[in-house]
């Protein structure tokens, strides 16, 4: 009886909860369009991640959380604001921005492009990190609170290794790879970087540090040698940052608003948030769109996923293939830009995406725009033979294959679990998590890995109009920065969204003077979409809702939902970037 009453009570609570959620979801759908007042100032607050794929929008009073803008949204808002007569200035407020180097270069370039409009562009920093300050150097003036710290102290990369931890747990990991630089599995079997890893990372650090120095030098009107000397003295308390010429004003945020209002001849600054301005149409800003281009965002680890996947944190091939097919059939779309931000994933899913991209290429003009990462499977899916554009700081290449399989026998022993089995077939238990590979099993897997590697090289050679022998020296699983990839022929041009638009115009025979409107795929997703989507097997819907709604839970979300970790622990062959770079 008690269980029955508990079940009834639970049902009532769920009905009420979903009723309230449904009410606010419908209300949000009926929300009036944003009205932008004349002489407004756009306040662009960038915090945490700036994704390529739009996150789920949740506008509920009991689930506070700020809907994040995407890279394309930032690009579009700044282009619109430059031409919108209602927008008179922009204030940039980056805080703990968590993006890679390529996205930094894109947003910095967008801000520089906005400055050409002649409208004021001012940055207000709060405990700024290297990323925050890098973006702020595109602004004409930089403000900092009087008692704050500018955390500018150089550039350091960290890789994490779990060998000692796994030893304590009794876990072993079998790793095989094709390509001497394909060292994704090193984190499980080593305690430090291999010589090959260091030989790759050192020139990467040199190149990105050089970009950091030149960007600060240009933005703050200093020589590169002056900037290097300043970096060696960092971090800086506020007064030292101003004395060194790294910031312009040491004042509070309300003082910035008052100062800018005075400049714009206003009694009080008319502010419009990025969230509000993101919903403004180009036509309401007085802009006429001549042609439409599909902007298809592919972000996250690559897997087959499930047909009802919501694309959060992964590129589910079954879902993404349908998106590409839909775009290919749309008669209003003149061309397609596929924006890739992925370090790779499953071999079979990468093959699915490669085929879908090639099918799309046969039906629509296509250009590939690479974001922070377009490596391994992320590079493989781009091999349609169409132009590839990367930022100087994009991580790409990593042409190789890796296999990993955990052996949890020792861990099971520690917690009292035993396994027994009956099997038929020589390699029936080759993927068992209760034993390591024997020599015959290892050779069997090597044959498959080598075949997949040769297929990868052949596809690169075909798409890049080279021979396999020309590709081998630049393969071997080695990552390349975009600037290096341009030199060795793995990409065609350096640049970002603007360069991709110029290229697609030429391919689609669109006049250079035409104004392009980007149509984002997948589009914005609402709370209703989340509720109607079928349940995943790996995450409770309530957990998904809480994680999506609350940016403060992002560290937990990363641990619970990291798709690349799940792919590795599942075992099998992967086209995965060798390591994840964390720079500070």
ABEGO torsion letter per residue (X at the ends): XAAAAAAAAAAAAAAAAAAAAAAAAAAAAABBBBBBBBGBBBBBBBBEBBBABBBBBBBBAABBEBBBBBAAAAAAAAAAAAABAABABBBBBBBGBBBBAAAAAAAAAAAAAAAAAGBBBBBBBBGBBAAAAAAAAABABBBBBAABBBBBAEBBBBBBBAAAAAAAAGBBBBBBBBEAABAAAAAAABABBBAAAAAAAAAAAAAAAAAAAAAAAAAAGBBAAAAAAAAAAOBBBAAAAAAAGABABBBBAAAAAAAAAAAAGBABBBBBBAAAAAABBAAAAGBBBABBBBBBBBBEBBBAEBAABAGBGBBBAAAAAAAAAAAAABAABABBBBBBBBAEEBAAAAAAAAAAAAAAAAABBBBBBBBABBBEAAAAAABAGBBBBBBAABBBEGBBBBBBBBBAAAAAAAAGBBBBBBBBEAAAAAABAABBBBAAAAAAAAAAAAAAAAAAAAAAAAAAGBBAAAAAAABGGBBBBAAAAAAAGABABBEBAAAAAAAAAAAAGBBAABBBBBBBOBBBBBAAAAAABBBBAABBAAAAAAAAABAAAAAAAAAAABAAAAAAAAEEBBBBBABBBBBX
